């Protein structure tokens, strides 16, 4: 009788080990997939938020002339006729940062081109060094 109990216990232990060998990797994989799903859902929420922000900005660019002018003046470096752009250079020989690609679509830029003129070519010597480039953070609206 004791011998049958030990055989039964050995068989039960073998079955338990086989089930663990089959079941545990599945549980681990399931947990990995759940965490991946949560990470992807978070990324989707972030992208949806970015889409909403960009759609709001597109709506502003299409409907609000003042916002469109502000964006064109900041991103493309356009000024009104008669304004003078002063570009401040803090360190001599410091590299000038490259401007980012314009975020305004060509059709929007052409709409506002009639309202805003390009910067005059008679600028300070610092601005002459950057001919062809958009001024970075200029004080275009303050008096000289």
VMD Tcl script that draws the C-alpha trace (Angstrom):
set ca {
  {0.00 0.00 0.00}
  {2.81 2.44 0.86}
  {4.51 1.51 -2.41}
  {1.34 2.39 -4.40}
  {1.13 5.74 -2.57}
  {4.74 6.64 -3.55}
  {4.09 5.60 -7.16}
  {0.91 7.70 -7.21}
  {2.83 10.62 -5.65}
  {5.65 10.25 -8.24}
  {3.13 10.19 -11.11}
  {1.32 13.21 -9.66}
  {4.64 15.09 -9.33}
  {5.57 14.19 -12.92}
  {2.21 15.42 -14.20}
  {2.58 18.65 -12.19}
  {6.07 19.25 -13.61}
  {4.86 18.62 -17.16}
  {1.94 21.02 -16.69}
  {4.26 23.68 -15.26}
  {6.67 23.14 -18.15}
  {3.81 23.73 -20.60}
  {1.82 26.36 -18.68}
  {4.49 28.74 -17.28}
  {5.95 29.88 -20.65}
  {2.42 30.60 -21.85}
  {1.73 32.75 -18.78}
  {5.01 34.61 -19.26}
  {4.25 35.23 -22.92}
  {0.72 36.38 -22.03}
  {2.11 38.93 -19.56}
  {4.60 40.18 -22.13}
  {1.83 40.61 -24.70}
  {-0.37 42.45 -22.18}
  {2.42 44.90 -21.34}
  {3.10 45.40 -25.07}
  {-0.62 46.05 -25.61}
  {-0.64 48.68 -22.84}
  {2.47 50.34 -24.29}
  {0.89 50.47 -27.75}
  {-2.40 51.82 -26.37}
  {-0.46 54.61 -24.62}
  {1.36 55.40 -27.85}
  {-1.98 55.52 -29.71}
  {-3.34 57.97 -27.11}
  {-0.26 60.20 -27.54}
  {-0.57 60.14 -31.34}
  {-4.30 60.90 -31.12}
  {-3.45 63.91 -28.94}
  {-0.86 65.07 -31.50}
  {-3.44 64.68 -34.29}
  {-5.90 66.81 -32.32}
  {-3.29 69.54 -31.73}
  {-2.28 69.56 -35.40}
  {-5.91 69.63 -36.55}
  {-6.56 72.61 -34.25}
  {-3.49 74.38 -35.65}
  {-4.59 73.62 -39.22}
  {-8.00 75.09 -38.42}
  {-6.34 78.22 -37.00}
  {-4.11 78.54 -40.07}
  {-7.11 78.27 -42.37}
  {-9.42 80.65 -40.47}
  {-7.40 83.07 -38.30}
  {-5.46 85.64 -40.34}
  {-3.65 87.03 -37.27}
  {-2.38 83.56 -36.31}
  {-1.35 82.89 -39.91}
  {0.62 86.15 -40.00}
  {2.28 85.29 -36.67}
  {3.36 81.88 -37.94}
  {4.67 83.26 -41.21}
  {6.63 85.98 -39.43}
  {8.15 83.50 -36.95}
  {8.76 80.50 -39.20}
  {9.65 82.15 -42.51}
  {11.17 85.37 -41.23}
  {8.86 87.71 -43.17}
  {8.42 91.32 -42.06}
  {6.05 94.10 -42.96}
  {7.24 96.84 -45.33}
  {9.32 99.39 -43.49}
  {10.32 97.10 -40.63}
  {14.00 96.42 -40.01}
  {15.21 93.11 -38.62}
  {17.98 93.19 -36.05}
  {19.73 89.88 -35.50}
  {21.66 89.59 -32.28}
  {24.88 87.59 -32.28}
  {26.15 86.83 -28.79}
  {29.46 85.02 -29.38}
  {31.93 85.73 -32.12}
  {32.49 82.67 -34.27}
  {29.64 80.73 -32.67}
  {27.83 78.47 -35.12}
  {24.48 79.74 -36.27}
  {21.76 77.12 -35.70}
  {20.09 75.86 -38.85}
  {16.44 76.85 -39.12}
  {13.81 74.14 -38.96}
  {11.83 73.23 -42.05}
  {8.85 75.54 -42.49}
  {5.68 74.08 -41.01}
  {3.39 76.18 -43.22}
  {2.05 74.57 -46.37}
  {2.85 76.44 -49.63}
  {-0.80 77.23 -50.23}
  {-1.11 78.94 -46.86}
  {2.11 80.86 -47.42}
  {0.87 82.12 -50.76}
  {-2.38 83.33 -49.14}
  {-0.51 85.47 -46.66}
  {2.18 86.64 -49.06}
  {0.00 89.57 -49.98}
  {-0.26 90.64 -46.32}
  {3.44 90.31 -45.44}
  {6.50 91.23 -47.50}
  {9.95 89.57 -47.34}
  {12.69 91.15 -45.23}
  {14.54 94.07 -46.83}
  {18.02 93.42 -48.15}
  {19.51 96.47 -46.44}
  {20.31 94.97 -43.06}
  {23.14 95.13 -40.56}
  {26.45 93.40 -41.22}
  {25.40 90.51 -38.96}
  {22.27 89.98 -41.03}
  {24.30 90.24 -44.26}
  {26.37 87.27 -43.11}
  {23.21 85.21 -42.99}
  {21.82 86.15 -46.42}
  {19.45 83.50 -47.65}
  {18.75 82.24 -44.14}
  {15.80 82.95 -41.93}
  {16.68 85.08 -38.91}
  {16.61 83.24 -35.62}
  {14.61 84.89 -32.84}
  {14.96 88.43 -34.15}
  {13.45 91.41 -32.47}
  {11.59 92.54 -35.56}
  {8.79 94.31 -33.74}
  {10.73 96.45 -31.27}
  {11.83 99.98 -32.21}
  {15.50 100.57 -33.11}
}
mol new
graphics top color blue
foreach p $ca { graphics top sphere $p radius 0.5 }
foreach p [lrange $ca 0 end-1] q [lrange $ca 1 end] { graphics top cylinder $p $q radius 0.2 }
display resetview
